[in-house]
Amino acid sequence: MAHDIPALKARLAGIRLEDNPALVRQKSRDFYWYSPTLKRQLDDVTGEIVAFPASEDEVLRILEACFALAIPVTPRGAGTGNYGQAMPLAGGLVLDLSGLNEVREIAPGRVRAQAGAIMADIDAACRASGQELRLHPSTYRTASIGGFVAGGSGGVGSITWGGLRDLGNILRLRLATMEARPRILELEGEALQKVSHAYGTNGVILEVEMPLAPACDWIEAIVGFEDFATAAAYANALGEQDAILKKLVSVIAAPLPQDYFLRHRPYLPDGLHVVLAMIAPVAGAAFADFTARWRGRMLFRSDQLDPDARKGLPPLYELSWNHTTLRALRVDPSITYLQTLYPFPDQLGLVARIHAELGEEVPAHLEFVRFDGKVTCFGLPLVRFTSEERLEEIVTRHEAFGIPVFNPHRYTLEEGGMKQTDAAQLAFKREADPAGLLNPGKMIAFEHPDFDFGAGRTYLFRGLGGVA
């Protein structure tokens, strides 16, 4: 559907707009290409124009003009998501919020920043007060705080603090609605669930207030095990050691570390499964003794390295979460991945069973977290991709074991990141975006409330209101 872009430009005089096709295409991308399925489906997706607001007032002007002209708007942070969250399926305007990047207030236990602020920059500003963000993705150095809240679910820090949907891990959001006269709303407490991890489908996040923890110069450690099950059990037990303050506990099955962690390769003997950990210095001795109890081999400790040896090494968190997939893709472009949950209390049993069956084709990668207050693990296993049909069989096999798959080969909330319709998010979209102009195509329940998920069909966007 063609949109009246000339009329939009006339209404938005004075605001930076770009319609160069190469730039528009660049700003219409995220890391969707991690999935061969999404790459096939979304490779031709592009917006028609990009707006770069420099203030909240400019955001409101853009939304008002787009509403009047029925032009879809896709909010965008840094574009580091993997599900196609920031890709404009219906064309229209891409709303680049990178210009709203101020860190506006730092106080004991909290920080308030505009949505486009980069998470590493927020932490750098907080360091002067001895504080840091509780949670961040592995894309910490490039991801924006608004994009993390809109598209993320947890990450580095989740082993201690849980996920973004745990009450208290977001304090307040300021956002704009998509109406004839856009409103600015402020949400806190339970109301935050209306827009957290909603892909920008029901409000444009303008400002975020997040909790802080005491800043720490984390020890980065890699521990090796000859047996994968022992590595997973050690990681689970380490996660349960509340007195050992930690920010990361990951398990990567051999030979993934040796094949893909190229700059850490000198520390990674062949055949060893590894546990990545970030530990507070105050717990360094306790961590060493705990590891010795498990007969783990301490392969790497950042606090015991010569400074010259540390030069050129990426931060350990950039070997974890979906950076593991990125490092694999740099070596082998045929690799893809899944995102799974191993529910408490049988997480280790489920990990062992699926690894025994599929470990060669789907080598394990676990991220230990607190989920509903209990230590368990998410999986981001790599997949040695052969076909989309086989990929679906692998998903089905996980689900048969009772392992939920948050399918990264689907771009809708319900089929991918949320696993189901979120009633609160749907109700809020009807209120805040009654014409369905915010990031259309991503919330099936709004556009197709009678869609039959049980029929096994994949929702494919074919313009507003389309299903194939």
ZIWO-V73725 format. One line per field, one symbol per residue. ss: DSSP state (2 for helix, 1 for strand, 0 for the rest). phi: phi as a letter, one per 30 degrees, with the letter a starting at -180 (. if undefined). burial: 1 if it has 9 or more other C-alpha atoms within 8 Angstrom, else 0. Layout:
ss=???
phi=???
burial=???
This chain:
ss=000022222220000011002222222000022202222222000000111000022222222222222000111100000000000000001111000000111110011111000122222222200011100100000001222222200001022220000000000111110000000111112222220000000001111111111100001111111002222222222222000001111111000222220222222000001111111022222222222220001111122200222200000222202222222222200011100111000022222222222200000011111110011111100111000222222222222200011000000000000000002222222222000001000002222000002220000000000000
phi=.dcddeddeddcejcdbbbeeddddedccbcedecddddddcecdadcaccbdcadddedddddddddchcdbcdbccicdccieccddciicccdcddcbdccabbeiabbbdddddddddddddedcibaddbadddedbdcddddddbcblldjddccicdddejdbcabcbcccbebecccbbaidddddbdhciidblcdcabcbdcbedbcddcbbccbdcdddeddeddddeddddcdbbabbbbddcedddbcddcedcbdeicdbccbcbdedceddddddddedhdcddabddccdeddddiddedddcchddeddddddcbdddbabbbbcddccddddeddddddbeddbddbcbdbcbhicdabccbddbddbaddddddddddedddicdcdddcbcceddcdciadcdddddddddcbddicdhdjccddddbdcdcdddidcdbdbieicbc
burial=000000011001001011100011101111111111111001001111111111010111111111101011111111111111111111111111111110100100011111111111111001100011111111110111111111111111111111111000111111111110010000111001111111111111111111111000001111111001001111110110000111111111111111011000100100011111111110110010001100011111110000000100000111111011111110000011111111100011011101100110011111111110001111111111100101100010011000111111111111111110100011011101110111111111111000000000000010100000
